[in-house]
C-alpha cells in the first residue's frame, strides 16, 4: 500500500509509475487539488483503474454523481472499517475484466 497526504505528489508518483497501483482511494476535499480533479487526471492515464472516493460533505459529488467523474464506488464519512473494506472489495471486483488492460 502506498499512501500520500498531498494529492499533487500522489498524481506525480502515479504518472511516473501507473502500473504500480491496483486501486485509488481518495478524499474529495483536499488542499492543493480536489478529489474529482485528481481522479480525472488519473483516469486520463489509466481509464479502467478502480477508484473509491470518500467525503463527509460535498456539493459536487455523491452516490448519484460518482460515475460522471469515473469513480467506481463512493463512501460517506464517517465510516466503519468493515464498510471501508467491503467498498474496496466491491470496487476491485467491478473492475475485474481479464481481457481489459490499462
MODELLER restraints for C-alpha pairs under 7 A, 6 or more apart:
rsr = mdl.restraints
at = mdl.atoms
rsr.add(forms.Gaussian(group=physical.xy_distance, feature=features.Distance(at['CA:4:A'], at['CA:10:A']), mean=5.83, stdev=0.5))
rsr.add(forms.Gaussian(group=physical.xy_distance, feature=features.Distance(at['CA:7:A'], at['CA:32:A']), mean=6.90, stdev=0.5))
rsr.add(forms.Gaussian(group=physical.xy_distance, feature=features.Distance(at['CA:7:A'], at['CA:33:A']), mean=6.11, stdev=0.5))
rsr.add(forms.Gaussian(group=physical.xy_distance, feature=features.Distance(at['CA:7:A'], at['CA:38:A']), mean=6.84, stdev=0.5))
rsr.add(forms.Gaussian(group=physical.xy_distance, feature=features.Distance(at['CA:8:A'], at['CA:32:A']), mean=6.80, stdev=0.5))
rsr.add(forms.Gaussian(group=physical.xy_distance, feature=features.Distance(at['CA:8:A'], at['CA:33:A']), mean=6.74, stdev=0.5))
rsr.add(forms.Gaussian(group=physical.xy_distance, feature=features.Distance(at['CA:11:A'], at['CA:38:A']), mean=6.90, stdev=0.5))
rsr.add(forms.Gaussian(group=physical.xy_distance, feature=features.Distance(at['CA:22:A'], at['CA:49:A']), mean=6.75, stdev=0.5))
rsr.add(forms.Gaussian(group=physical.xy_distance, feature=features.Distance(at['CA:23:A'], at['CA:49:A']), mean=6.08, stdev=0.5))
rsr.add(forms.Gaussian(group=physical.xy_distance, feature=features.Distance(at['CA:23:A'], at['CA:50:A']), mean=5.01, stdev=0.5))
rsr.add(forms.Gaussian(group=physical.xy_distance, feature=features.Distance(at['CA:23:A'], at['CA:51:A']), mean=5.87, stdev=0.5))
rsr.add(forms.Gaussian(group=physical.xy_distance, feature=features.Distance(at['CA:24:A'], at['CA:50:A']), mean=6.33, stdev=0.5))
rsr.add(forms.Gaussian(group=physical.xy_distance, feature=features.Distance(at['CA:24:A'], at['CA:51:A']), mean=4.71, stdev=0.5))
rsr.add(forms.Gaussian(group=physical.xy_distance, feature=features.Distance(at['CA:24:A'], at['CA:52:A']), mean=6.19, stdev=0.5))
rsr.add(forms.Gaussian(group=physical.xy_distance, feature=features.Distance(at['CA:25:A'], at['CA:51:A']), mean=5.89, stdev=0.5))
rsr.add(forms.Gaussian(group=physical.xy_distance, feature=features.Distance(at['CA:25:A'], at['CA:52:A']), mean=4.74, stdev=0.5))
rsr.add(forms.Gaussian(group=physical.xy_distance, feature=features.Distance(at['CA:25:A'], at['CA:53:A']), mean=5.72, stdev=0.5))
rsr.add(forms.Gaussian(group=physical.xy_distance, feature=features.Distance(at['CA:26:A'], at['CA:35:A']), mean=6.13, stdev=0.5))
rsr.add(forms.Gaussian(group=physical.xy_distance, feature=features.Distance(at['CA:26:A'], at['CA:52:A']), mean=6.43, stdev=0.5))
rsr.add(forms.Gaussian(group=physical.xy_distance, feature=features.Distance(at['CA:26:A'], at['CA:53:A']), mean=4.86, stdev=0.5))
rsr.add(forms.Gaussian(group=physical.xy_distance, feature=features.Distance(at['CA:26:A'], at['CA:54:A']), mean=6.27, stdev=0.5))
rsr.add(forms.Gaussian(group=physical.xy_distance, feature=features.Distance(at['CA:27:A'], at['CA:35:A']), mean=5.72, stdev=0.5))
rsr.add(forms.Gaussian(group=physical.xy_distance, feature=features.Distance(at['CA:27:A'], at['CA:53:A']), mean=5.55, stdev=0.5))
rsr.add(forms.Gaussian(group=physical.xy_distance, feature=features.Distance(at['CA:27:A'], at['CA:54:A']), mean=4.77, stdev=0.5))
rsr.add(forms.Gaussian(group=physical.xy_distance, feature=features.Distance(at['CA:27:A'], at['CA:55:A']), mean=5.72, stdev=0.5))
rsr.add(forms.Gaussian(group=physical.xy_distance, feature=features.Distance(at['CA:28:A'], at['CA:34:A']), mean=5.71, stdev=0.5))
rsr.add(forms.Gaussian(group=physical.xy_distance, feature=features.Distance(at['CA:28:A'], at['CA:35:A']), mean=4.04, stdev=0.5))
rsr.add(forms.Gaussian(group=physical.xy_distance, feature=features.Distance(at['CA:28:A'], at['CA:36:A']), mean=6.44, stdev=0.5))
rsr.add(forms.Gaussian(group=physical.xy_distance, feature=features.Distance(at['CA:28:A'], at['CA:53:A']), mean=6.40, stdev=0.5))
rsr.add(forms.Gaussian(group=physical.xy_distance, feature=features.Distance(at['CA:28:A'], at['CA:54:A']), mean=5.95, stdev=0.5))
rsr.add(forms.Gaussian(group=physical.xy_distance, feature=features.Distance(at['CA:28:A'], at['CA:55:A']), mean=5.40, stdev=0.5))
rsr.add(forms.Gaussian(group=physical.xy_distance, feature=features.Distance(at['CA:29:A'], at['CA:35:A']), mean=6.13, stdev=0.5))
rsr.add(forms.Gaussian(group=physical.xy_distance, feature=features.Distance(at['CA:36:A'], at['CA:69:A']), mean=6.57, stdev=0.5))
rsr.add(forms.Gaussian(group=physical.xy_distance, feature=features.Distance(at['CA:40:A'], at['CA:69:A']), mean=6.27, stdev=0.5))
rsr.add(forms.Gaussian(group=physical.xy_distance, feature=features.Distance(at['CA:46:A'], at['CA:102:A']), mean=5.43, stdev=0.5))
rsr.add(forms.Gaussian(group=physical.xy_distance, feature=features.Distance(at['CA:48:A'], at['CA:102:A']), mean=6.42, stdev=0.5))
rsr.add(forms.Gaussian(group=physical.xy_distance, feature=features.Distance(at['CA:50:A'], at['CA:72:A']), mean=5.69, stdev=0.5))
rsr.add(forms.Gaussian(group=physical.xy_distance, feature=features.Distance(at['CA:50:A'], at['CA:91:A']), mean=5.78, stdev=0.5))
rsr.add(forms.Gaussian(group=physical.xy_distance, feature=features.Distance(at['CA:50:A'], at['CA:92:A']), mean=6.08, stdev=0.5))
rsr.add(forms.Gaussian(group=physical.xy_distance, feature=features.Distance(at['CA:50:A'], at['CA:95:A']), mean=6.16, stdev=0.5))
rsr.add(forms.Gaussian(group=physical.xy_distance, feature=features.Distance(at['CA:51:A'], at['CA:71:A']), mean=5.06, stdev=0.5))
rsr.add(forms.Gaussian(group=physical.xy_distance, feature=features.Distance(at['CA:51:A'], at['CA:72:A']), mean=5.07, stdev=0.5))
rsr.add(forms.Gaussian(group=physical.xy_distance, feature=features.Distance(at['CA:51:A'], at['CA:73:A']), mean=6.54, stdev=0.5))
rsr.add(forms.Gaussian(group=physical.xy_distance, feature=features.Distance(at['CA:51:A'], at['CA:91:A']), mean=6.91, stdev=0.5))
rsr.add(forms.Gaussian(group=physical.xy_distance, feature=features.Distance(at['CA:52:A'], at['CA:71:A']), mean=6.09, stdev=0.5))
rsr.add(forms.Gaussian(group=physical.xy_distance, feature=features.Distance(at['CA:52:A'], at['CA:72:A']), mean=5.85, stdev=0.5))
rsr.add(forms.Gaussian(group=physical.xy_distance, feature=features.Distance(at['CA:52:A'], at['CA:73:A']), mean=4.74, stdev=0.5))
rsr.add(forms.Gaussian(group=physical.xy_distance, feature=features.Distance(at['CA:52:A'], at['CA:74:A']), mean=5.63, stdev=0.5))
rsr.add(forms.Gaussian(group=physical.xy_distance, feature=features.Distance(at['CA:52:A'], at['CA:88:A']), mean=6.93, stdev=0.5))
rsr.add(forms.Gaussian(group=physical.xy_distance, feature=features.Distance(at['CA:52:A'], at['CA:91:A']), mean=6.92, stdev=0.5))
rsr.add(forms.Gaussian(group=physical.xy_distance, feature=features.Distance(at['CA:53:A'], at['CA:71:A']), mean=6.82, stdev=0.5))
rsr.add(forms.Gaussian(group=physical.xy_distance, feature=features.Distance(at['CA:53:A'], at['CA:73:A']), mean=6.59, stdev=0.5))
rsr.add(forms.Gaussian(group=physical.xy_distance, feature=features.Distance(at['CA:53:A'], at['CA:74:A']), mean=5.12, stdev=0.5))
rsr.add(forms.Gaussian(group=physical.xy_distance, feature=features.Distance(at['CA:53:A'], at['CA:75:A']), mean=6.41, stdev=0.5))
rsr.add(forms.Gaussian(group=physical.xy_distance, feature=features.Distance(at['CA:54:A'], at['CA:74:A']), mean=5.83, stdev=0.5))
rsr.add(forms.Gaussian(group=physical.xy_distance, feature=features.Distance(at['CA:54:A'], at['CA:75:A']), mean=4.85, stdev=0.5))
rsr.add(forms.Gaussian(group=physical.xy_distance, feature=features.Distance(at['CA:54:A'], at['CA:76:A']), mean=5.53, stdev=0.5))
rsr.add(forms.Gaussian(group=physical.xy_distance, feature=features.Distance(at['CA:54:A'], at['CA:77:A']), mean=6.62, stdev=0.5))
rsr.add(forms.Gaussian(group=physical.xy_distance, feature=features.Distance(at['CA:55:A'], at['CA:76:A']), mean=5.37, stdev=0.5))
rsr.add(forms.Gaussian(group=physical.xy_distance, feature=features.Distance(at['CA:55:A'], at['CA:77:A']), mean=5.58, stdev=0.5))
rsr.add(forms.Gaussian(group=physical.xy_distance, feature=features.Distance(at['CA:56:A'], at['CA:76:A']), mean=5.70, stdev=0.5))
rsr.add(forms.Gaussian(group=physical.xy_distance, feature=features.Distance(at['CA:56:A'], at['CA:77:A']), mean=4.47, stdev=0.5))
rsr.add(forms.Gaussian(group=physical.xy_distance, feature=features.Distance(at['CA:56:A'], at['CA:78:A']), mean=6.68, stdev=0.5))
rsr.add(forms.Gaussian(group=physical.xy_distance, feature=features.Distance(at['CA:63:A'], at['CA:74:A']), mean=6.00, stdev=0.5))
rsr.add(forms.Gaussian(group=physical.xy_distance, feature=features.Distance(at['CA:66:A'], at['CA:74:A']), mean=6.87, stdev=0.5))
rsr.add(forms.Gaussian(group=physical.xy_distance, feature=features.Distance(at['CA:72:A'], at['CA:91:A']), mean=5.71, stdev=0.5))
rsr.add(forms.Gaussian(group=physical.xy_distance, feature=features.Distance(at['CA:73:A'], at['CA:87:A']), mean=6.80, stdev=0.5))
rsr.add(forms.Gaussian(group=physical.xy_distance, feature=features.Distance(at['CA:73:A'], at['CA:91:A']), mean=5.93, stdev=0.5))
